[in-house]
Amino acid sequence: MNSEKEIWTIIKILKWTEEFFQQKNIPSARLDAEILLAKVLGYERIQLYVRYEQPLTKAELSQYREMVVKRAKGCPVAYILGTKQFMHFELKVNEAVLIPRPETELLVEGVLQLPLATPDAVQVLDLCTGSGAIGIALAMYRPTWQITSSDISVAALQVAKENATTYQLNERMNFIESDLFQSIPQADYQIIVANPPYIALKDKASLSREVLQEPEQALFAPQEGLALYARLAQEAARYLAPQGWIALEYGQGQAAAIVDLFKAAGYHKFEIRADYAGIERMLFIQR
């Protein structure tokens, strides 16, 4: 992609980028090339192949080159695009927030299926909200629910607020800067949901360079990754309505330890669910 005089058609630049990404050990090399080029051109991916002989303008080539350089250095595609699809809608994301995962969509679906005493008048506390993905999804699917979303990161809360504004959810969503329950006003929430940091510090070396681009505060936790679950087990009861539910996402192999923490705190009803790969990933708890 060096010659200014060379004509770069869509198909030619896709092939070049795929080979370049492969040399840089980028997973999904062709897919990433297509996604980035589609963004530059304002096309759907399928349109790239309908118009495969179309040459890129100098401005398009320059914009695409910048994206390719970032991706080659390990920057996640979502950060380059500035957006990430979650469920059926698009969220703004940047380096201040964790990139929403498909597994978290399953957590949302599980929450929507919970048996509730008053299903139309529900107060939800969404802890460690990040981009706001969980709280926003719940607000969109349940128009009568009120959502309080919190995060320890001011920068993350700003992203979450912008996403809520995009979907006109501000009247039903409240955002609080808080270290878990520390700054949360006393209330009875029918649902407390959280996807806290759960990766053990010792596992940092095993993570991909893409994951390591995401905020450490949203990834890692002490006590083998269980520190925030221990706090949740001890502190949640004061904020949970009678017959209320706690819904958690966690890392592979952590289910038993988290269940033990909540059993010790007096909880007795547990439902473990697996993700798309069959890995135990979600826990639904009732006192």
Secondary structure by P-SEA (a helix, b strand, c coil): cccccccccaaaaaaaaaaaaaaacccaaaaaaaaaaaaaacccaaaaaaaccccccaaaaaaaaaaaaaaaacccccccccccccccbbbbbccccccccaaaaaaaaaaaacccccccbbbbbbcccccaaaaaaaaaacccbbbbbbbccaaaaaaaaaaaaaacccccbbbbbccccccccbbbbcbbbbbcccccccccccccccccccccccccccccccaaaaaaaacccccccccbbbbbcccccaaaaaaaaaaaacccbbbbbbcccccccbbbbcc
